Amino acid sequence: MSERPPRFPPLAPEDMTPAQRSVADAIAAGPRGGLRGPFQAWLRSPELADRLQKVGEQLRFHSSVPRRLNELAILMTARAWDAQFEWYAHHRLALDAGLDAAVASDIAAGRRPTTMRADEAVVYDFCAELRATRRVSDETLSRALELLGEQGVVDLIAVSGYYDIVSMTLNVAEVPLPDGLAAPLKPLAR
């Protein structure tokens, strides 16, 4: 039985347009070091790929939100989209940033973590409320502003939105996990 071909097969450098090659080179030369995840699909629209990868670089590597909290928000977004590759890629990064494995496990199971630190609870509640209601209450915003400040709240909103488009792209492109890995997220009842 043959495997289904990729929806957006990797582009070889010699098959890329000059614009695609320029963006691919910029991504590979940056802190990511390669074209994993959504980037092969995004190369089909090189100007958009360039802008998105720059936004992603800012939000992932230069955010005012502390890394552990930023990764918590990314895991919440991956779970919301059942984005297997996104969860695979960021679960390890979240743990490396200091997020407790039990917190990640609860998010993977679709439940509010019971062992969060106080700052994690603020970020979790903000992101969960924003996703569920498409806005946040004055109380939730006040707690987030006290923790992160105005720039941090804007960065938190942006990381959630950026990883929405990443997760959508990964799911549409059906970006596979590395060989031999099982899907880390189980389907949730919706």
VEXRO-588593 format. One record per residue (C-alpha): x, y, z; residue in one letter. Coordinates in Angstrom, 3 decimals, always signed. Example, Ala and Ser with C-alpha at 12.3 -4.5 7.8 and 13.67 -1.06 7.14 Angstrom:
<pts>
[pt [+12.300,-4.500,+7.800],A]
[pt [+13.670,-1.060,+7.140],S]
</pts>
This chain:
<pts>
[pt [+0.000,+0.000,+0.000],M]
[pt [+1.491,+3.357,-0.985],S]
[pt [+1.407,+6.396,+1.230],E]
[pt [-0.571,+9.409,+0.187],R]
[pt [+1.679,+12.110,-1.303],P]
[pt [+2.242,+15.263,+0.751],P]
[pt [-0.230,+18.049,+0.159],R]
[pt [+2.608,+20.587,-0.050],F]
[pt [+5.728,+18.613,-0.939],P]
[pt [+9.029,+20.134,+0.094],P]
[pt [+10.430,+22.414,-2.569],L]
[pt [+13.985,+21.727,-3.638],A]
[pt [+16.063,+24.922,-3.816],P]
[pt [+16.525,+24.488,-7.568],E]
[pt [+12.736,+24.365,-8.027],D]
[pt [+12.072,+27.537,-6.045],M]
[pt [+11.427,+30.941,-7.519],T]
[pt [+13.936,+33.612,-6.505],P]
[pt [+11.405,+34.968,-3.973],A]
[pt [+10.850,+31.507,-2.482],Q]
[pt [+14.582,+30.860,-2.277],R]
[pt [+15.184,+34.187,-0.568],S]
[pt [+12.566,+33.448,+2.111],V]
[pt [+13.719,+29.841,+2.548],A]
[pt [+17.308,+31.034,+3.012],D]
[pt [+16.203,+33.655,+5.562],A]
[pt [+14.247,+31.075,+7.587],I]
[pt [+17.083,+28.550,+7.489],A]
[pt [+19.639,+31.195,+8.511],A]
[pt [+17.484,+32.417,+11.412],G]
[pt [+16.998,+30.942,+14.871],P]
[pt [+14.802,+28.087,+13.586],R]
[pt [+17.610,+26.702,+11.441],G]
[pt [+15.342,+24.967,+8.949],G]
[pt [+12.034,+24.746,+7.119],L]
[pt [+10.022,+22.499,+9.438],R]
[pt [+6.394,+22.936,+10.328],G]
[pt [+4.323,+25.316,+8.200],P]
[pt [+7.159,+26.820,+6.182],F]
[pt [+7.100,+24.516,+3.163],Q]
[pt [+3.403,+25.274,+2.686],A]
[pt [+3.902,+28.992,+3.280],W]
[pt [+6.618,+29.148,+0.604],L]
[pt [+3.806,+28.857,-1.958],R]
[pt [+3.119,+32.497,-1.047],S]
[pt [+6.652,+33.827,-0.496],P]
[pt [+5.769,+37.400,+0.486],E]
[pt [+3.292,+36.129,+3.073],L]
[pt [+5.783,+33.488,+4.231],A]
[pt [+8.386,+36.182,+4.805],D]
[pt [+6.041,+38.347,+6.838],R]
[pt [+4.667,+35.429,+8.862],L]
[pt [+8.083,+33.987,+9.651],Q]
[pt [+9.239,+37.392,+10.900],K]
[pt [+6.166,+37.698,+13.126],V]
[pt [+6.776,+34.170,+14.392],G]
[pt [+10.432,+34.901,+15.082],E]
[pt [+9.442,+37.974,+17.095],Q]
[pt [+6.781,+36.131,+19.084],L]
[pt [+8.777,+32.995,+19.750],R]
[pt [+12.260,+34.370,+20.349],F]
[pt [+11.761,+38.005,+21.403],H]
[pt [+8.373,+38.191,+23.131],S]
[pt [+7.987,+40.179,+26.315],S]
[pt [+6.010,+37.199,+27.666],V]
[pt [+8.331,+34.890,+29.627],P]
[pt [+9.204,+31.783,+27.623],R]
[pt [+7.438,+29.310,+29.941],R]
[pt [+4.207,+31.318,+29.713],L]
[pt [+4.575,+31.849,+25.970],N]
[pt [+4.951,+28.101,+25.452],E]
[pt [+1.896,+27.497,+27.650],L]
[pt [-0.141,+29.710,+25.304],A]
[pt [+1.282,+27.866,+22.280],I]
[pt [+0.324,+24.478,+23.736],L]
[pt [-3.186,+25.757,+24.401],M]
[pt [-3.443,+26.816,+20.764],T]
[pt [-2.107,+23.486,+19.513],A]
[pt [-4.683,+21.677,+21.663],R]
[pt [-7.498,+23.921,+20.435],A]
[pt [-6.678,+22.958,+16.834],W]
[pt [-5.689,+19.339,+17.519],D]
[pt [-2.461,+20.323,+15.779],A]
[pt [-0.341,+17.213,+16.246],Q]
[pt [+2.871,+18.604,+14.772],F]
[pt [+2.529,+21.837,+16.728],E]
[pt [+2.070,+19.935,+19.986],W]
[pt [+4.988,+17.653,+19.139],Y]
[pt [+7.253,+20.640,+18.361],A]
[pt [+6.331,+22.782,+21.368],H]
[pt [+5.699,+20.238,+24.117],H]
[pt [+9.431,+19.670,+24.542],R]
[pt [+10.109,+23.416,+24.308],L]
[pt [+7.503,+24.081,+27.004],A]
[pt [+9.039,+21.525,+29.352],L]
[pt [+12.528,+22.890,+28.632],D]
[pt [+11.211,+26.354,+29.532],A]
[pt [+10.064,+25.075,+32.920],G]
[pt [+6.410,+24.177,+32.373],L]
[pt [+5.494,+21.231,+34.559],D]
[pt [+4.709,+18.053,+32.616],A]
[pt [+1.460,+17.643,+34.591],A]
[pt [+0.257,+21.028,+33.324],V]
[pt [+0.991,+20.010,+29.738],A]
[pt [-0.727,+16.637,+30.279],S]
[pt [-3.882,+18.317,+31.571],D]
[pt [-3.953,+20.657,+28.567],I]
[pt [-3.469,+17.676,+26.242],A]
[pt [-6.429,+15.998,+27.945],A]
[pt [-8.556,+19.102,+27.410],G]
[pt [-8.887,+20.096,+31.047],R]
[pt [-7.818,+23.068,+33.136],R]
[pt [-4.550,+22.138,+34.841],P]
[pt [-4.785,+21.731,+38.591],T]
[pt [-1.111,+22.263,+39.405],T]
[pt [-0.406,+25.568,+37.668],M]
[pt [+1.720,+28.282,+39.201],R]
[pt [-0.097,+31.582,+39.803],A]
[pt [+1.353,+33.246,+36.664],D]
[pt [+0.438,+30.218,+34.548],E]
[pt [-3.154,+30.400,+35.807],A]
[pt [-3.363,+34.035,+34.677],V]
[pt [-2.137,+33.157,+31.183],V]
[pt [-4.271,+30.021,+30.997],Y]
[pt [-7.423,+31.877,+32.054],D]
[pt [-6.749,+34.747,+29.642],F]
[pt [-6.143,+32.455,+26.660],C]
[pt [-9.010,+30.090,+27.520],A]
[pt [-11.483,+32.942,+27.962],E]
[pt [-10.339,+34.697,+24.794],L]
[pt [-10.689,+31.488,+22.796],R]
[pt [-14.065,+30.520,+24.321],A]
[pt [-15.791,+33.909,+24.297],T]
[pt [-13.757,+35.854,+21.682],R]
[pt [-13.053,+38.519,+24.320],R]
[pt [-11.935,+38.788,+27.954],V]
[pt [-13.625,+40.223,+31.025],S]
[pt [-12.330,+43.289,+32.854],D]
[pt [-11.173,+41.032,+35.704],E]
[pt [-9.252,+38.681,+33.406],T]
[pt [-7.657,+41.588,+31.563],L]
[pt [-6.721,+43.277,+34.828],S]
[pt [-4.952,+40.137,+36.084],R]
[pt [-3.079,+39.779,+32.769],A]
[pt [-2.068,+43.448,+32.761],L]
[pt [-0.797,+43.169,+36.328],E]
[pt [+1.300,+40.147,+35.377],L]
[pt [+2.495,+41.069,+31.889],L]
[pt [+1.884,+44.781,+31.342],G]
[pt [+0.321,+46.203,+28.193],E]
[pt [+3.046,+44.958,+25.834],Q]
[pt [+2.848,+41.496,+27.359],G]
[pt [-0.919,+41.304,+26.914],V]
[pt [-0.586,+42.350,+23.276],V]
[pt [+2.216,+39.805,+22.796],D]
[pt [+0.042,+37.109,+24.413],L]
[pt [-2.862,+37.896,+22.081],I]
[pt [-0.476,+37.860,+19.121],A]
[pt [+1.170,+34.530,+20.012],V]
[pt [-2.273,+32.945,+20.264],S]
[pt [-3.299,+34.325,+16.882],G]
[pt [-0.010,+33.517,+15.182],Y]
[pt [-0.125,+29.910,+16.346],Y]
[pt [-3.730,+29.696,+15.144],D]
[pt [-2.486,+30.268,+11.582],I]
[pt [+0.448,+27.927,+12.164],V]
[pt [-1.900,+25.213,+13.439],S]
[pt [-4.364,+25.752,+10.595],M]
[pt [-1.548,+25.469,+8.064],T]
[pt [-0.134,+22.333,+9.685],L]
[pt [-3.555,+20.683,+9.715],N]
[pt [-4.434,+21.601,+6.131],V]
[pt [-0.971,+20.618,+4.896],A]
[pt [-1.099,+17.452,+7.006],E]
[pt [+2.486,+18.007,+8.103],V]
[pt [+3.597,+14.612,+9.418],P]
[pt [+5.302,+13.835,+12.671],L]
[pt [+8.813,+12.405,+12.438],P]
[pt [+8.800,+8.740,+11.428],D]
[pt [+7.637,+6.348,+14.096],G]
[pt [+5.996,+8.891,+16.373],L]
[pt [+2.378,+8.418,+17.335],A]
[pt [+0.012,+11.369,+17.417],A]
[pt [+0.518,+13.015,+20.812],P]
[pt [-3.013,+14.428,+21.103],L]
[pt [-6.096,+12.254,+21.444],K]
[pt [-9.338,+13.548,+19.905],P]
[pt [-11.530,+15.447,+22.354],L]
[pt [-15.305,+15.312,+22.420],A]
[pt [-16.518,+18.539,+20.877],R]
</pts>
